[in-house]
Amino acid sequence: MSIFIDTIKTRAVGIVATVTMLGTVVGGVLAVESRYAKAADIDDVKSQQVQIYSNMKIQQELAVDSLRRQSLEDRLFELRLKEKPTQVEKALIERYQDQLRELSIREDTNKRMLRNIQ
């Protein structure tokens, strides 16, 4: 009977040792695995960075267009104050009005793009 008990003890110790070793190895593998970024995580970060860059670029274009609009409107105001504008001044008024229309179209497009990004 003691041989039977010794065999059970030996096998029990072997089983416990194997389970402990497997637990340690699996835990180590999981710890090392979690240290490194996964491809999906990198893609998410990349996507966020592209979105932030696109958003900033559009906002910058809108700010530049706003400054340009103010400048054109100021010039138009000065030219329209003249009682009898010359032909050159009339041409400038028309040119500035065309540029303002183009700016409006570009601003509308950029605002739509900005809404689509967010």
GUVEXLO-314452 format. One record per residue (C-alpha): residue number from 1; x, y, z; residue in one letter. Coordinates in steps of 0.02 Angstrom, whole numbers, plus 50000, padded with zeros to 5 digits. Layout:
N
<r pos="NUM" east="X" north="Y" up="Z" code="A"/>
...
This chain:
118
<r pos="1" east="50000" north="50000" up="50000" code="M"/>
<r pos="2" east="50141" north="50120" up="50037" code="S"/>
<r pos="3" east="50206" north="50099" up="49859" code="I"/>
<r pos="4" east="50035" north="50149" up="49797" code="F"/>
<r pos="5" east="50033" north="50304" up="49910" code="I"/>
<r pos="6" east="50211" north="50349" up="49860" code="D"/>
<r pos="7" east="50163" north="50335" up="49676" code="T"/>
<r pos="8" east="50012" north="50448" up="49702" code="I"/>
<r pos="9" east="50117" north="50575" up="49797" code="K"/>
<r pos="10" east="50249" north="50574" up="49661" code="T"/>
<r pos="11" east="50121" north="50597" up="49524" code="R"/>
<r pos="12" east="50030" north="50732" up="49624" code="A"/>
<r pos="13" east="50193" north="50827" up="49647" code="V"/>
<r pos="14" east="50229" north="50807" up="49461" code="G"/>
<r pos="15" east="50055" north="50869" up="49414" code="I"/>
<r pos="16" east="50068" north="51019" up="49531" code="V"/>
<r pos="17" east="50243" north="51058" up="49465" code="A"/>
<r pos="18" east="50181" north="51048" up="49285" code="T"/>
<r pos="19" east="50030" north="51160" up="49319" code="V"/>
<r pos="20" east="50141" north="51286" up="49411" code="T"/>
<r pos="21" east="50267" north="51285" up="49269" code="M"/>
<r pos="22" east="50131" north="51307" up="49137" code="L"/>
<r pos="23" east="50053" north="51450" up="49238" code="G"/>
<r pos="24" east="50220" north="51537" up="49250" code="T"/>
<r pos="25" east="50258" north="51516" up="49065" code="V"/>
<r pos="26" east="50085" north="51573" up="49010" code="V"/>
<r pos="27" east="50094" north="51722" up="49129" code="G"/>
<r pos="28" east="50265" north="51769" up="49061" code="G"/>
<r pos="29" east="50207" north="51757" up="48881" code="V"/>
<r pos="30" east="50055" north="51865" up="48918" code="L"/>
<r pos="31" east="50163" north="51994" up="49007" code="A"/>
<r pos="32" east="50285" north="52005" up="48861" code="V"/>
<r pos="33" east="50140" north="52007" up="48736" code="E"/>
<r pos="34" east="50056" north="52154" up="48821" code="S"/>
<r pos="35" east="50215" north="52259" up="48815" code="R"/>
<r pos="36" east="50214" north="52276" up="48626" code="Y"/>
<r pos="37" east="50090" north="52376" up="48523" code="A"/>
<r pos="38" east="49974" north="52277" up="48415" code="K"/>
<r pos="39" east="49944" north="52316" up="48231" code="A"/>
<r pos="40" east="49764" north="52368" up="48266" code="A"/>
<r pos="41" east="49822" north="52489" up="48402" code="D"/>
<r pos="42" east="49949" north="52566" up="48284" code="I"/>
<r pos="43" east="49818" north="52584" up="48148" code="D"/>
<r pos="44" east="49700" north="52671" up="48270" code="D"/>
<r pos="45" east="49835" north="52794" up="48324" code="V"/>
<r pos="46" east="49884" north="52825" up="48143" code="K"/>
<r pos="47" east="49703" north="52856" up="48096" code="S"/>
<r pos="48" east="49682" north="52978" up="48241" code="Q"/>
<r pos="49" east="49840" north="53072" up="48191" code="Q"/>
<r pos="50" east="49784" north="53087" up="48010" code="V"/>
<r pos="51" east="49615" north="53153" up="48069" code="Q"/>
<r pos="52" east="49698" north="53280" up="48184" code="I"/>
<r pos="53" east="49817" north="53338" up="48046" code="Y"/>
<r pos="54" east="49675" north="53355" up="47920" code="S"/>
<r pos="55" east="49571" north="53451" up="48045" code="N"/>
<r pos="56" east="49714" north="53570" up="48084" code="M"/>
<r pos="57" east="49752" north="53597" up="47899" code="K"/>
<r pos="58" east="49572" north="53642" up="47859" code="I"/>
<r pos="59" east="49560" north="53758" up="48009" code="Q"/>
<r pos="60" east="49720" north="53844" up="47954" code="Q"/>
<r pos="61" east="49652" north="53866" up="47778" code="E"/>
<r pos="62" east="49492" north="53939" up="47850" code="L"/>
<r pos="63" east="49591" north="54062" up="47956" code="A"/>
<r pos="64" east="49696" north="54118" up="47807" code="V"/>
<r pos="65" east="49539" north="54137" up="47701" code="D"/>
<r pos="66" east="49458" north="54240" up="47838" code="S"/>
<r pos="67" east="49607" north="54360" up="47841" code="L"/>
<r pos="68" east="49604" north="54371" up="47652" code="R"/>
<r pos="69" east="49416" north="54407" up="47656" code="R"/>
<r pos="70" east="49442" north="54549" up="47780" code="Q"/>
<r pos="71" east="49581" north="54623" up="47674" code="S"/>
<r pos="72" east="49476" north="54616" up="47515" code="L"/>
<r pos="73" east="49324" north="54689" up="47601" code="E"/>
<r pos="74" east="49430" north="54833" up="47668" code="D"/>
<r pos="75" east="49499" north="54870" up="47494" code="R"/>
<r pos="76" east="49325" north="54863" up="47419" code="L"/>
<r pos="77" east="49261" north="54982" up="47552" code="F"/>
<r pos="78" east="49399" north="55108" up="47511" code="E"/>
<r pos="79" east="49368" north="55096" up="47324" code="L"/>
<r pos="80" east="49179" north="55115" up="47343" code="R"/>
<r pos="81" east="49200" north="55273" up="47445" code="L"/>
<r pos="82" east="49266" north="55366" up="47293" code="K"/>
<r pos="83" east="49135" north="55470" up="47204" code="E"/>
<r pos="84" east="49203" north="55440" up="47030" code="K"/>
<r pos="85" east="49311" north="55284" up="47023" code="P"/>
<r pos="86" east="49430" north="55270" up="46876" code="T"/>
<r pos="87" east="49424" north="55125" up="46754" code="Q"/>
<r pos="88" east="49567" north="55041" up="46848" code="V"/>
<r pos="89" east="49474" north="55060" up="47013" code="E"/>
<r pos="90" east="49315" north="54989" up="46935" code="K"/>
<r pos="91" east="49416" north="54841" up="46871" code="A"/>
<r pos="92" east="49490" north="54817" up="47045" code="L"/>
<r pos="93" east="49316" north="54820" up="47123" code="I"/>
<r pos="94" east="49258" north="54685" up="47002" code="E"/>
<r pos="95" east="49416" north="54583" up="47032" code="R"/>
<r pos="96" east="49398" north="54593" up="47221" code="Y"/>
<r pos="97" east="49215" north="54543" up="47210" code="Q"/>
<r pos="98" east="49263" north="54390" up="47105" code="D"/>
<r pos="99" east="49396" north="54343" up="47232" code="Q"/>
<r pos="100" east="49269" north="54359" up="47373" code="L"/>
<r pos="101" east="49150" north="54242" up="47281" code="R"/>
<r pos="102" east="49291" north="54116" up="47257" code="E"/>
<r pos="103" east="49336" north="54130" up="47441" code="L"/>
<r pos="104" east="49156" north="54096" up="47490" code="S"/>
<r pos="105" east="49153" north="53938" up="47386" code="I"/>
<r pos="106" east="49319" north="53878" up="47459" code="R"/>
<r pos="107" east="49263" north="53919" up="47636" code="E"/>
<r pos="108" east="49100" north="53823" up="47613" code="D"/>
<r pos="109" east="49196" north="53673" up="47544" code="T"/>
<r pos="110" east="49320" north="53677" up="47689" code="N"/>
<r pos="111" east="49180" north="53691" up="47817" code="K"/>
<r pos="112" east="49093" north="53539" up="47741" code="R"/>
<r pos="113" east="49256" north="53441" up="47744" code="M"/>
<r pos="114" east="49284" north="53492" up="47925" code="L"/>
<r pos="115" east="49111" north="53428" up="47974" code="R"/>
<r pos="116" east="49145" north="53263" up="47883" code="N"/>
<r pos="117" east="49310" north="53239" up="47976" code="I"/>
<r pos="118" east="49233" north="53267" up="48147" code="Q"/>
